[in-house]
Amino acid sequence: MKKILSALALMSLSLGAAAQVTAIAEIDSHKYNGMKDRSTYWATGLAYGTKYGTFDGYLQGVHAYGPGYKDNLHGFEFGYTVPGLTLGSASISPRLAYGQMHNVDVPGTDGVGKYILGSVEANMPLREGLNGYVSVSHMKGFTDASIQSQNRVQAGVDITLTEKITARVGYSVIRQYQTTQQGIVTMLFYSF
C-alpha cells in the first residue's frame, strides 16, 4: 500500500501547478433482483486534471451480504480519462482503469481479484448548476478470484452546491454472474 500512495504522491508532484485537484467520495447501494442479497460500495480518492487528461487513484471497498454470508473487500483503483472530447453540448469522458480487491472469499485462490475497467460517461448541462450524466462501463477480471465480467449502466444528475463542491445522485444497474443489481449512486466532489 505504501508503494501505491507513494506513486500517487509522485504523480501529483510531476503534474505541477497546472493540475486541477479534485477529492472524490462515493457510496453506492445495490440490491439483487429477486434475492435478499445487498451490497454497498465505497471509494475515496483524488483526481488530477491536466491538459493531458485526468489521472485518478482511489481506495475502495465492498460490503456484500445475504442469507448465510458476508463479504468485506478492500482495494484500490487507478485510472486515466481522455481529455476534452465533446459531442454537441455534451462532454464525453472515456476512462480506462486497473484495480484490485483483496479478501475475496473464493476457495483455492489467493483472495485477490484483479481487473481492468473501461467506461464512457456523457455529461450535459440541463440548467445553471445542474448537469445530467449517463455512464456505461465494462469490467473484465483476470484472476481466479475476480468477477470475470461485469456490465454497468448509470444515469443521474450533478448538482453544484458551492463553487468548489458538487454532489452526484444517480440510478445504477449492474449485470454480473447472470444476476442483475439495481441501486443508487451518491458522490461528492471537492475541487481545490
C-alpha positions as CSV (number, residue, x, y, z in Angstrom):
1,M,0.0,0.0,0.0
2,K,3.0,2.3,0.7
3,K,4.1,1.9,-2.9
4,I,0.6,2.9,-4.2
5,L,0.4,6.0,-2.0
6,S,4.0,7.0,-3.0
7,A,3.2,6.6,-6.7
8,L,0.1,8.8,-6.3
9,A,2.1,11.5,-4.5
10,L,4.9,11.4,-7.1
11,M,2.3,11.7,-9.9
12,S,0.8,14.8,-8.2
13,L,4.2,16.4,-7.9
14,S,5.1,15.7,-11.5
15,L,2.0,17.3,-12.9
16,G,2.9,20.5,-11.1
17,A,0.8,23.6,-10.5
18,A,-1.1,23.2,-13.8
19,A,-3.2,20.3,-12.3
20,Q,-6.7,20.8,-11.0
21,V,-7.1,18.5,-8.0
22,T,-10.5,17.1,-7.0
23,A,-11.2,15.0,-4.0
24,I,-14.0,12.4,-4.5
25,A,-16.0,10.3,-2.1
26,E,-18.6,7.7,-3.3
27,I,-21.1,5.4,-1.7
28,D,-23.3,3.1,-3.8
29,S,-26.0,0.8,-2.5
30,H,-27.4,-2.1,-4.6
31,K,-30.0,-4.9,-4.2
32,Y,-30.1,-8.0,-6.3
33,N,-33.3,-8.6,-8.2
34,G,-35.4,-11.4,-6.7
35,M,-32.9,-12.0,-3.9
36,K,-32.2,-10.8,-0.4
37,D,-28.6,-10.1,-1.3
38,R,-27.4,-6.5,-1.0
39,S,-24.1,-4.7,-1.5
40,T,-22.6,-1.3,-0.5
41,Y,-19.6,0.0,-2.4
42,W,-17.4,2.9,-1.1
43,A,-14.5,4.8,-2.6
44,T,-12.4,7.8,-1.8
45,G,-9.7,9.3,-3.8
46,L,-8.1,12.1,-5.8
47,A,-8.3,13.1,-9.5
48,Y,-5.7,15.3,-11.2
49,G,-7.0,17.1,-14.3
50,T,-4.3,18.3,-16.7
51,K,-4.2,19.2,-20.4
52,Y,-3.0,15.6,-21.0
53,G,-6.1,14.1,-19.3
54,T,-7.2,13.2,-15.8
55,F,-5.3,10.8,-13.7
56,D,-7.1,9.3,-10.6
57,G,-6.5,7.0,-7.7
58,Y,-8.9,5.5,-5.2
59,L,-9.1,3.4,-2.1
60,Q,-12.2,1.3,-2.3
61,G,-14.2,-1.4,-0.7
62,V,-17.4,-3.5,-0.9
63,H,-19.6,-4.9,1.9
64,A,-21.9,-7.6,0.4
65,Y,-24.2,-9.7,2.4
66,G,-27.1,-12.1,2.0
67,P,-28.5,-15.2,3.7
68,G,-25.6,-17.0,5.3
69,Y,-22.7,-14.9,4.1
70,K,-20.9,-11.5,4.4
71,D,-18.1,-10.3,2.3
72,N,-15.8,-7.3,3.2
73,L,-13.5,-6.5,0.4
74,H,-11.0,-3.7,0.1
75,G,-8.5,-2.5,-2.5
76,F,-7.6,0.3,-4.9
77,E,-8.1,1.5,-8.4
78,F,-6.0,3.8,-10.7
79,G,-7.5,5.3,-13.9
80,Y,-6.9,7.7,-16.8
81,T,-9.6,9.7,-18.6
82,V,-9.0,11.1,-22.1
83,P,-9.2,15.0,-22.2
84,G,-11.6,17.3,-24.0
85,L,-14.0,15.3,-26.1
86,T,-17.3,16.8,-26.9
87,L,-20.4,15.9,-28.9
88,G,-22.7,18.9,-29.3
89,S,-23.2,20.4,-25.9
90,A,-22.2,17.1,-24.1
91,S,-18.7,16.3,-22.8
92,I,-17.6,12.7,-23.4
93,S,-15.2,11.1,-21.0
94,P,-13.7,7.7,-21.9
95,R,-11.8,6.2,-19.0
96,L,-9.5,3.1,-18.6
97,A,-8.6,1.8,-15.1
98,Y,-6.8,-1.0,-13.3
99,G,-7.9,-2.2,-9.9
100,Q,-7.6,-4.8,-7.2
101,M,-9.9,-6.1,-4.5
102,H,-8.5,-8.1,-1.5
103,N,-10.1,-10.5,0.9
104,V,-12.1,-12.2,-1.8
105,D,-13.6,-15.4,-0.3
106,V,-13.0,-17.9,-3.2
107,P,-11.6,-21.2,-2.1
108,G,-8.4,-22.2,-3.9
109,T,-7.3,-18.7,-4.8
110,D,-5.1,-16.1,-3.1
111,G,-8.2,-13.9,-2.5
112,V,-7.1,-11.1,-4.7
113,G,-9.3,-10.0,-7.6
114,K,-7.5,-8.0,-10.3
115,Y,-9.4,-6.3,-13.1
116,I,-9.4,-3.7,-15.9
117,L,-12.3,-1.4,-16.4
118,G,-13.4,0.6,-19.4
119,S,-16.1,3.3,-19.2
120,V,-17.6,6.1,-21.1
121,E,-19.5,9.0,-19.5
122,A,-21.5,11.7,-21.2
123,N,-22.3,14.8,-19.2
124,M,-24.6,17.5,-20.4
125,P,-25.8,20.9,-18.9
126,L,-29.5,20.9,-18.1
127,R,-29.6,24.4,-16.5
128,E,-27.3,26.5,-14.4
129,G,-25.9,24.4,-11.5
130,L,-27.5,21.1,-12.8
131,N,-25.9,18.7,-15.3
132,G,-27.2,15.3,-16.4
133,Y,-24.9,12.3,-16.9
134,V,-25.1,8.8,-18.4
135,S,-22.3,6.3,-18.0
136,V,-21.7,2.7,-19.3
137,S,-18.8,0.5,-18.2
138,H,-17.4,-3.0,-18.6
139,M,-15.1,-4.7,-16.1
140,K,-13.0,-7.7,-17.0
141,G,-11.4,-9.8,-14.3
142,F,-8.2,-11.7,-15.0
143,T,-7.5,-13.7,-11.8
144,D,-9.4,-16.7,-10.4
145,A,-10.7,-14.6,-7.5
146,S,-12.1,-11.9,-9.8
147,I,-15.6,-11.3,-11.1
148,Q,-14.9,-12.4,-14.6
149,S,-17.3,-9.9,-16.3
150,Q,-19.5,-7.1,-15.2
151,N,-21.5,-4.5,-17.1
152,R,-22.9,-1.4,-15.6
153,V,-25.2,1.5,-16.7
154,Q,-26.0,4.5,-14.7
155,A,-27.7,7.9,-15.1
156,G,-28.4,10.8,-12.9
157,V,-27.6,14.4,-12.1
158,D,-24.7,16.5,-10.8
159,I,-25.8,19.4,-8.6
160,T,-23.5,22.4,-8.0
161,L,-23.7,23.1,-4.2
162,T,-20.9,25.7,-4.0
163,E,-18.1,27.0,-6.2
164,K,-16.0,24.1,-5.0
165,I,-18.5,21.3,-4.1
166,T,-20.6,19.2,-6.4
167,A,-22.9,16.3,-5.5
168,R,-24.0,13.5,-7.7
169,V,-27.1,11.3,-7.4
170,G,-27.8,8.5,-9.9
171,Y,-29.6,5.3,-10.6
172,S,-27.4,2.2,-11.4
173,V,-27.9,-1.2,-12.9
174,I,-25.2,-3.9,-12.7
175,R,-25.2,-7.2,-14.5
176,Q,-22.8,-10.0,-13.4
177,Y,-22.9,-13.8,-13.0
178,Q,-26.4,-13.9,-14.6
179,T,-27.8,-11.6,-11.9
180,T,-29.0,-8.0,-12.0
181,Q,-28.5,-5.4,-9.3
182,Q,-30.2,-2.1,-9.1
183,G,-29.3,0.8,-6.8
184,I,-28.4,4.3,-6.0
185,V,-25.1,6.1,-6.6
186,T,-24.1,9.0,-4.4
187,M,-20.9,11.0,-4.9
188,L,-19.3,14.2,-3.5
189,F,-16.7,16.2,-5.4
190,Y,-14.5,18.9,-3.9
191,S,-12.2,21.0,-6.2
192,F,-9.2,22.5,-4.6
